[in-house]
Structure formats: structure tokens, C-alpha cells
Amino acid sequence: MRTTSPVLARRFRDIVARVGAAFREQRTIDAQRALQRYRHLLAQPRDTSLLNEIIPVSNEEDISGNAHRSDACERAAGHPTFERA
């Protein structure tokens, strides 16, 4: 059987160690870039968003009037309203 020389084995280990170190360094750089890019998603919310607030709903008359394309204010004022057929 043939054995490798200690010099070649040491060189091979040095090359593997350098490649491993380069991979680890690149992963560190990629992780830092990802943290910078998505920092706004990781930050704690400062105050509640407007989307999370409850929007007050007007009374049923306004809702049904808007559904039929008429203005509830006009009906309340006594003005006749004409709905489209």
C-alpha cells in the first residue's frame, strides 16, 4: 500500500481549512446583509398600525343607501331620491 507524505497531507488540510474559513466568512457577510435588509421587519412595533384599529361603521340607513347608490343625507332631508332601475 502506498502512504501519503506528511507534507502533502498538511497542505491538503491547510487548503481545506482555508476553504472552510472562506465559507464561514461569506456566511457571516450574508447574514449581516440579510439583517440590514430586513431590519424593519425585525424591529419592535412602536405604536399600533392604523390597519389594526376598528373603523366605526355608520348606521344601517347609510349603509343601505350607499348600497343602492343613493345618498342617505338626501333622504333624511326630505329630498326625493331616484334609484336607477
Buried (B, 14 or more C-beta within 10 A) or exposed (E): EEEEEEEEEEEEEEEEEEEEEEEEEEEEEEEEEEEEEEEEEEEEEEEEEEEEEEEEEEEEEBEEBEEEEBEBEEBEEEEEEEEEE
